[in-house]
Amino acid sequence: MIERKLFSALKEHLSQREISLIVGPRQAGKTTLMLALKEYLEKQGARTLFMSLDFESDQPFFDSQRSLINKIQLEIGKDKGFVFIDEIQRKENAGIYLKGLYDMNLPYKFIVSGSGSMELKEKIHESLVGRKRVFELSTINFEEFVHFRTEYRYRDRLFDFFSVEKGRTRDFLIEYLNFGGYPRVVLEAELREKRRIMDEIYRSYLERDVSYLLKVEKVEAFSSLIRTLASQVGLMVNYSELSSTIGISLVTVKNYLFYAEKTFILQRVSPYFRNIRKEITKSPVMYFQDLGLRNYALGWWGNLREANDLGFPFQNFVLHLLREKVAETPAGIRFWRTKDNAEIDFILDYGQKVLPVEVKFKDLKEAAAGRSLRGFISRYKPDQAWVINLSLKESLEVNGTEVLFLPFHEILPCAPSLHK
């Protein structure tokens, strides 16, 4: 079993009356995580009940709130207990249904999960304001992946492992950039079986989340959009060009992109700007939530070895690391482009302060700031800037800004803080 970092946060929330709402992409491991939590509670002597709207035998109990309460009381009694509900997005008006259960002041703690859908992401959140805490479960992140692959030998010393075992760290990085983090893919050793599992995940997403949950009729057009974006990771989205290439309207392109974000396939990064005459202000950049799915959609799954092929996946990967790094802060992640083609891959926007981040899939030999970074420093005078690369750790000063050249593992959550 792959240990998930979210388990600890969920465990701490068990004492709170709020509904614990676990959301994330299909096949990210939500059900497995809930079952692990159920097992933990039972070892503590707690009474639990696990139900799923994927189980035909459980579906009649969700016809009404009273039907569900009767079932809970039958199984665990009328005293304190923990009720797990899986795949809640299959319940019509799920938000109102859960709100009613919560407002009855029942003695039960509800832990609820669901895949991305319009119902889950919008109506449930709206109905459960003040009644839930959302826990987003991504596919396996790099730290979880390396812990699993090293059999948890470096549980409290992972940063030391990255610093010492540079060759193995590089091998793990290339493997992760190729195959991504879907748990079933990570757990499977045989390449042919990995591919079969990835095909099943991709088809399941299109046939269930897209076709059924989102009512998208042109599934092939949606799939074409995903494939096209897979080839454009790190590049600004041109809506008109996408519309022409795929043969769907501009409105449909924007709707499909919205759907892909809400189902945890894509992540939008918006531009950072203060000068609307010289800087890009509208076009976003789209990245993938899981690199394995991106590579599979593109037909390159498991075959990325050359530096030219790995540059944009590495940039996408660094975005994942930055998201984890700033998860408990108010920082937003943006990018910077000017109309004369200067660019910075990511800007950590703290409001009053910004931190520019450039990404280089290279073994840099010396610390040297490029034209774009120098231009951004000249305009915005940040205290610090990062250049994330494969191996170089150095620093230099540019017009009063400390520029840190950092190996990618130096920005993992397990690494010491680098912020000024």
C-alpha positions as a printed NumPy array, in Angstrom:
array([[  0.   ,   0.   ,   0.   ],
       [  1.22 ,   3.51 ,  -0.828],
       [  1.104,   5.819,   2.18 ],
       [ -0.655,   9.117,   1.453],
       [  0.25 ,  12.402,   3.143],
       [ -3.422,  13.396,   3.236],
       [ -4.15 ,  10.542,   5.661],
       [ -2.771,  12.5  ,   8.637],
       [ -4.861,  15.592,   7.872],
       [ -8.007,  13.481,   7.534],
       [ -7.232,  11.671,  10.768],
       [ -6.929,  14.996,  12.613],
       [-10.289,  16.118,  11.209],
       [-12.18 ,  13.092,  12.537],
       [-12.891,  14.921,  15.797],
       [-14.578,  17.807,  13.975],
       [-18.308,  17.771,  13.279],
       [-17.835,  19.16 ,   9.767],
       [-18.217,  16.729,   6.88 ],
       [-14.811,  15.627,   5.592],
       [-15.222,  15.956,   1.813],
       [-12.516,  14.221,  -0.237],
       [-12.357,  15.281,  -3.883],
       [ -9.931,  14.488,  -6.661],
       [ -9.476,  12.816, -10.027],
       [-10.899,   9.408, -10.799],
       [ -8.562,   6.559,  -9.728],
       [ -6.443,   8.839,  -7.489],
       [ -6.977,   6.536,  -4.514],
       [ -9.908,   8.135,  -2.662],
       [-11.653,   4.828,  -1.908],
       [ -8.405,   3.21 ,  -0.747],
       [ -7.719,   6.193,   1.517],
       [-11.214,   5.995,   3.027],
       [-10.858,   2.267,   3.674],
       [ -7.498,   2.87 ,   5.377],
       [ -9.155,   5.494,   7.575],
       [-11.997,   3.079,   8.336],
       [ -9.493,   0.399,   9.358],
       [ -7.674,   2.891,  11.606],
       [-10.946,   3.821,  13.351],
       [-11.951,   0.214,  13.885],
       [ -8.599,  -0.487,  15.527],
       [ -9.463,   2.346,  17.934],
       [-12.721,   0.6  ,  18.747],
       [-14.952,   2.982,  16.772],
       [-18.074,   1.84 ,  14.945],
       [-18.003,   2.48 ,  11.203],
       [-20.086,   1.993,   8.071],
       [-18.819,   2.189,   4.491],
       [-21.321,   2.743,   1.672],
       [-20.855,   3.565,  -1.99 ],
       [-23.163,   4.807,  -4.689],
       [-21.128,   2.589,  -7.015],
       [-22.615,  -0.438,  -5.234],
       [-26.007,  -1.347,  -6.646],
       [-26.989,  -2.883,  -3.295],
       [-26.347,   0.426,  -1.492],
       [-28.214,   2.698,  -3.896],
       [-31.75 ,   2.162,  -2.452],
       [-30.583,   3.522,   0.909],
       [-29.864,   6.897,  -0.707],
       [-33.428,   7.379,  -1.976],
       [-34.141,   9.55 ,   1.054],
       [-32.339,  10.816,   4.123],
       [-34.605,   8.668,   6.328],
       [-33.665,   5.521,   4.373],
       [-29.985,   6.214,   4.939],
       [-30.442,   6.998,   8.645],
       [-32.37 ,   3.769,   9.131],
       [-29.535,   1.833,   7.497],
       [-26.903,   3.584,   9.645],
       [-28.841,   2.92 ,  12.836],
       [-29.258,  -0.73 ,  11.876],
       [-25.538,  -1.222,  11.279],
       [-23.865,   0.904,  13.992],
       [-26.67 ,   1.919,  16.345],
       [-27.846,   5.33 ,  17.517],
       [-24.65 ,   6.351,  19.285],
       [-21.466,   7.905,  17.929],
       [-20.11 ,   6.395,  14.722],
       [-18.32 ,   7.172,  11.475],
       [-20.112,   6.919,   8.139],
       [-18.143,   6.732,   4.876],
       [-19.977,   7.585,   1.648],
       [-18.085,   6.982,  -1.6  ],
       [-18.852,   8.388,  -5.09 ],
       [-21.341,  10.981,  -3.818],
       [-21.39 ,  12.706,  -7.227],
       [-23.754,   9.946,  -8.38 ],
       [-26.454,  11.245,  -6.029],
       [-28.765,  13.828,  -7.579],
       [-28.845,  17.036,  -5.521],
       [-26.039,  15.64 ,  -3.395],
       [-25.309,  18.978,  -1.746],
       [-28.852,  19.442,  -0.462],
       [-28.977,  15.794,   0.607],
       [-25.796,  16.109,   2.702],
       [-26.859,  19.49 ,   4.076],
       [-30.064,  17.938,   5.4  ],
       [-28.133,  15.127,   7.094],
       [-25.721,  17.575,   8.698],
       [-28.47 ,  19.883,   9.948],
       [-30.227,  16.995,  11.745],
       [-27.407,  17.032,  14.35 ],
       [-26.969,  13.272,  14.084],
       [-24.327,  11.565,  16.275],
       [-22.417,  10.477,  13.172],
       [-19.313,  11.878,  11.554],
       [-19.58 ,  11.772,   7.741],
       [-16.536,  11.231,   5.529],
       [-17.601,  11.671,   1.901],
       [-15.734,  11.322,  -1.385],
       [-16.4  ,  11.886,  -5.05 ],
       [-14.723,  12.329,  -8.408],
       [-14.709,  15.636, -10.18 ],
       [-18.021,  16.726, -11.649],
       [-20.08 ,  19.858, -11.904],
       [-22.369,  18.62 ,  -9.134],
       [-19.467,  17.881,  -6.805],
       [-17.417,  20.986,  -7.52 ],
       [-20.229,  23.528,  -7.558],
       [-23.573,  22.588,  -6.006],
       [-22.116,  20.571,  -3.136],
       [-19.733,  23.344,  -2.171],
       [-22.507,  25.925,  -2.335],
       [-24.946,  23.845,  -0.277],
       [-22.398,  22.889,   2.372],
       [-20.948,  26.317,   3.187],
       [-19.792,  26.172,   6.8  ],
       [-20.614,  22.461,   7.014],
       [-17.628,  20.809,   5.341],
       [-13.894,  20.889,   4.915],
       [-12.557,  19.951,   1.504],
       [ -9.541,  17.649,   1.167],
       [ -8.172,  17.415,  -2.37 ],
       [ -6.418,  14.14 ,  -3.13 ],
       [ -4.132,  14.324,  -6.14 ],
       [ -2.503,  11.357,  -7.797],
       [  0.691,  10.173,  -6.058],
       [  3.103,  13.092,  -5.643],
       [  6.859,  12.765,  -6.043],
       [  7.612,  12.44 ,  -2.33 ],
       [  5.01 ,   9.692,  -1.926],
       [  6.375,   7.981,  -5.039],
       [  9.978,   7.974,  -3.816],
       [  8.979,   6.835,  -0.322],
       [  7.171,   3.882,  -1.872],
       [  9.983,   3.011,  -4.284],
       [ 12.562,   3.103,  -1.434],
       [ 10.266,   1.021,   0.815],
       [ 10.023,   3.86 ,   3.377],
       [ 13.656,   3.435,   4.476],
       [ 14.121,   7.231,   4.508],
       [ 10.822,   8.174,   6.094],
       [ 12.281,  11.111,   8.076],
       [ 15.373,  11.629,   5.935],
       [ 14.075,  12.016,   2.4  ],
       [ 15.831,  15.34 ,   1.834],
       [ 19.11 ,  13.647,   2.837],
       [ 18.378,  10.849,   0.365],
       [ 17.939,  13.353,  -2.485],
       [ 21.152,  15.156,  -1.52 ],
       [ 23.262,  11.964,  -1.343],
       [ 21.666,   9.585,  -3.867],
       [ 21.807,  11.853,  -6.882],
       [ 21.802,   9.061,  -9.465],
       [ 18.794,   7.261,  -8.001],
       [ 17.004,  10.576,  -7.55 ],
       [ 17.514,  11.328, -11.265],
       [ 16.225,   7.861, -12.204],
       [ 13.121,   8.324, -10.049],
       [ 12.528,  11.73 , -11.639],
       [ 12.674,  10.339, -15.201],
       [ 10.361,   7.476, -14.246],
       [  7.872,   9.879, -12.644],
       [  7.977,  12.301, -15.59 ],
       [  7.116,   9.369, -17.874],
       [  4.476,   7.457, -15.954],
       [  2.967,   9.991, -13.55 ],
       [  1.338,   9.167, -10.252],
       [ -1.861,   7.159, -10.669],
       [ -1.613,   4.634,  -7.791],
       [ -2.45 ,   1.549,  -9.855],
       [  0.201,   2.518, -12.409],
       [  2.817,   3.085,  -9.684],
       [  2.009,  -0.253,  -8.034],
       [  2.267,  -2.275, -11.246],
       [  5.767,  -3.439, -12.183],
       [  5.155,  -4.775, -15.717],
       [  5.216,  -2.163, -18.471],
       [  2.51 ,  -3.826, -20.587],
       [  0.166,  -3.946, -17.6  ],
       [  0.969,  -0.334, -16.717],
       [ -0.129,   0.67 , -20.213],
       [ -3.353,  -1.334, -19.959],
       [ -4.192,   0.332, -16.646],
       [ -3.467,   3.801, -18.03 ],
       [ -5.69 ,   3.088, -21.029],
       [ -8.477,   2.007, -18.692],
       [ -8.11 ,   5.176, -16.588],
       [ -8.165,   7.425, -19.651],
       [-11.173,   5.711, -21.208],
       [-13.014,   5.644, -17.881],
       [-12.515,   9.387, -17.559],
       [-13.891,  10.085, -21.031],
       [-16.778,   7.629, -20.814],
       [-17.889,   8.387, -17.256],
       [-16.803,  11.844, -16.08 ],
       [-17.017,  13.537, -19.459],
       [-19.849,  11.737, -21.208],
       [-22.094,  10.973, -18.22 ],
       [-21.382,  13.498, -15.497],
       [-20.758,  16.54 , -17.678],
       [-23.201,  15.665, -20.457],
       [-20.584,  16.331, -23.137],
       [-21.921,  14.824, -26.339],
       [-18.831,  15.126, -28.528],
       [-16.476,  12.946, -26.51 ],
       [-14.06 ,  12.617, -29.425],
       [-13.823,  16.414, -29.744],
       [-13.12 ,  16.652, -26.017],
       [-10.439,  13.975, -26.344],
       [ -8.889,  15.872, -29.272],
       [ -8.75 ,  18.996, -27.124],
       [ -6.913,  17.111, -24.367],
       [ -4.437,  15.667, -26.891],
       [ -3.803,  19.08 , -28.405],
       [ -3.204,  20.673, -25.01 ],
       [ -0.896,  17.788, -24.083],
       [  1.386,  18.938, -26.899],
       [  1.225,  22.555, -25.697],
       [  2.065,  22.247, -21.991],
       [  3.744,  25.45 , -20.86 ],
       [  2.49 ,  27.446, -23.86 ],
       [ -0.197,  30.108, -23.799],
       [ -3.659,  28.946, -24.859],
       [ -4.925,  30.373, -28.141],
       [ -8.684,  29.78 , -28.019],
       [ -9.288,  30.65 , -31.674],
       [ -6.53 ,  28.313, -32.839],
       [ -7.921,  25.474, -30.712],
       [-11.403,  26.1  , -32.103],
       [-10.134,  25.922, -35.678],
       [ -7.885,  22.887, -35.095],
       [-10.522,  20.758, -33.382],
       [-13.538,  21.998, -35.337],
       [-15.678,  23.202, -32.421],
       [-16.926,  26.652, -31.507],
       [-14.991,  29.097, -29.353],
       [-17.65 ,  28.842, -26.643],
       [-17.376,  25.032, -26.66 ],
       [-13.575,  25.224, -26.361],
       [-13.886,  27.378, -23.253],
       [-16.594,  25.127, -21.802],
       [-14.495,  22.006, -22.372],
       [-11.469,  23.64 , -20.737],
       [-13.671,  24.512, -17.768],
       [-14.863,  20.903, -17.578],
       [-11.287,  19.579, -17.744],
       [-10.29 ,  21.801, -14.825],
       [-13.297,  20.821, -12.734],
       [-12.57 ,  17.123, -13.253],
       [ -8.959,  17.554, -12.093],
       [ -7.324,  16.947, -15.479],
       [ -5.966,  20.419, -16.201],
       [ -4.72 ,  23.29 , -14.081],
       [ -4.952,  26.857, -15.348],
       [ -2.14 ,  29.326, -14.63 ],
       [ -3.06 ,  32.947, -15.287],
       [ -0.699,  35.789, -16.266],
       [  0.9  ,  38.177, -13.798],
       [  0.862,  41.754, -14.974],
       [  0.926,  45.368, -13.841],
       [  1.52 ,  47.079, -17.175],
       [ -1.338,  46.23 , -19.556],
       [  0.412,  47.886, -22.508],
       [  3.578,  45.785, -22.32 ],
       [  2.579,  42.552, -20.557],
       [  0.25 ,  39.685, -21.475],
       [ -2.958,  40.003, -19.44 ],
       [ -5.486,  37.4  , -20.632],
       [ -4.262,  34.169, -22.23 ],
       [ -3.682,  31.423, -19.626],
       [ -1.266,  28.502, -19.702],
       [ -2.669,  25.007, -19.125],
       [ -0.816,  22.269, -17.263],
       [ -1.798,  18.688, -16.48 ],
       [ -2.622,  17.439, -13.   ],
       [ -0.959,  14.1  , -13.819],
       [  1.95 ,  13.704, -16.206],
       [  1.144,  10.082, -16.998],
       [ -2.254,  11.035, -18.36 ],
       [ -0.683,  13.881, -20.343],
       [  1.877,  11.56 , -21.918],
       [ -0.729,   8.887, -22.665],
       [ -3.026,  11.383, -24.388],
       [ -0.088,  12.454, -26.532],
       [  0.984,   8.91 , -27.392],
       [  4.38 ,   9.325, -25.707],
       [  3.633,   7.381, -22.542],
       [  6.781,   5.771, -21.112],
       [  8.952,   6.901, -24.046],
       [ 10.35 ,  10.236, -22.841],
       [ 14.129,  10.036, -22.598],
       [ 15.636,  12.96 , -24.51 ],
       [ 16.065,  16.396, -22.905],
       [ 13.941,  18.019, -25.642],
       [ 11.02 ,  15.75 , -24.76 ],
       [ 11.369,  16.191, -21.001],
       [ 11.614,  19.99 , -20.794],
       [  7.899,  20.819, -20.637],
       [  6.991,  17.795, -18.467],
       [  9.688,  18.944, -16.032],
       [  8.179,  22.432, -16.043],
       [  4.759,  20.88 , -15.342],
       [  6.377,  18.821, -12.549],
       [  7.899,  21.926, -10.947],
       [  4.435,  23.504, -10.919],
       [  3.277,  20.528,  -8.798],
       [  6.172,  21.107,  -6.397],
       [  5.411,  24.819,  -6.137],
       [  1.736,  24.115,  -5.437],
       [  2.739,  21.888,  -2.533],
       [  5.294,  24.429,  -1.323],
       [  2.763,  27.272,  -1.074],
       [ -0.296,  25.188,  -0.146],
       [ -0.56 ,  26.659,   3.37 ],
       [  0.195,  30.228,   2.288],
       [ -1.856,  32.942,   0.544],
       [  0.405,  32.832,  -2.514],
       [ -1.004,  32.423,  -5.993],
       [  0.992,  30.916,  -8.871],
       [  1.088,  32.855, -12.132],
       [  3.361,  33.291, -15.142],
       [  4.845,  36.374, -16.772],
       [  5.074,  37.226, -20.463],
       [  5.718,  40.529, -22.195],
       [  4.729,  41.527, -25.685],
       [  8.407,  41.568, -26.683],
       [  8.719,  37.865, -25.692],
       [ 10.383,  38.096, -22.29 ],
       [  9.028,  35.332, -20.06 ],
       [  9.231,  33.823, -16.575],
       [  7.727,  30.368, -16.109],
       [  6.139,  30.988, -12.709],
       [  5.543,  33.901, -10.385],
       [  4.71 ,  33.181,  -6.742],
       [  2.414,  36.112,  -6.017],
       [  2.144,  36.993,  -2.325],
       [  0.381,  40.303,  -2.962],
       [  2.957,  42.797,  -1.74 ],
       [  5.841,  40.538,  -2.718],
       [  6.553,  38.295,  -5.688],
       [  9.063,  35.517,  -6.306],
       [  9.948,  34.729,  -9.94 ],
       [ 10.792,  31.096, -10.756],
       [ 12.539,  29.948, -13.926],
       [ 12.698,  26.237, -14.819],
       [ 15.582,  24.601, -16.693],
       [ 15.751,  20.874, -17.446],
       [ 19.531,  21.081, -17.527],
       [ 22.637,  20.334, -15.494],
       [ 23.63 ,  23.981, -15.343],
       [ 27.388,  24.546, -15.071],
       [ 27.381,  28.12 , -13.824],
       [ 25.022,  30.631, -12.248],
       [ 23.975,  33.19 , -14.862],
       [ 20.726,  35.154, -14.996],
       [ 19.156,  35.453, -18.446],
       [ 17.603,  38.473, -20.142],
       [ 14.03 ,  37.729, -19.06 ],
       [ 14.923,  37.245, -15.406],
       [ 17.041,  40.378, -15.368],
       [ 14.165,  42.273, -17.   ],
       [ 11.681,  41.102, -14.369],
       [ 14.097,  41.961, -11.555],
       [ 14.614,  45.427, -13.   ],
       [ 10.842,  46.064, -13.129],
       [  9.66 ,  44.482,  -9.886],
       [ 12.757,  44.286,  -7.642],
       [ 11.878,  41.027,  -5.819],
       [ 13.916,  40.079,  -2.765],
       [ 14.608,  36.647,  -4.214],
       [ 14.377,  34.672,  -7.473],
       [ 14.756,  30.95 ,  -8.129],
       [ 16.187,  29.079, -11.105],
       [ 15.116,  25.438, -10.712],
       [ 17.393,  23.02 , -12.533],
       [ 18.69 ,  19.443, -12.271],
       [ 21.849,  19.829, -10.215],
       [ 23.391,  23.298,  -9.752],
       [ 23.206,  24.917,  -6.317],
       [ 24.645,  28.413,  -6.385],
       [ 23.581,  32.005,  -5.823],
       [ 24.331,  35.414,  -7.218],
       [ 23.06 ,  38.947,  -6.779],
       [ 21.34 ,  40.881,  -9.558],
       [ 20.441,  44.51 ,  -8.799],
       [ 19.851,  43.736,  -5.13 ],
       [ 17.908,  40.494,  -5.757],
       [ 19.276,  37.195,  -4.484],
       [ 19.047,  34.678,  -7.335],
       [ 19.158,  31.077,  -6.097],
       [ 20.032,  28.272,  -8.519],
       [ 18.432,  25.19 ,  -6.977],
       [ 18.237,  21.466,  -7.798],
       [ 14.551,  20.551,  -8.034],
       [ 14.571,  18.525,  -4.81 ],
       [ 15.442,  21.697,  -2.882],
       [ 11.871,  22.959,  -3.321],
       [ 10.134,  19.769,  -2.213],
       [  8.042,  20.149,   0.955],
       [ 10.604,  18.008,   2.841],
       [ 13.353,  20.569,   2.087],
       [ 14.28 ,  23.451,   4.415],
       [ 12.545,  26.756,   3.782],
       [ 14.195,  29.047,   1.24 ],
       [ 12.013,  32.119,   1.633],
       [ 13.45 ,  35.374,   2.85 ]])
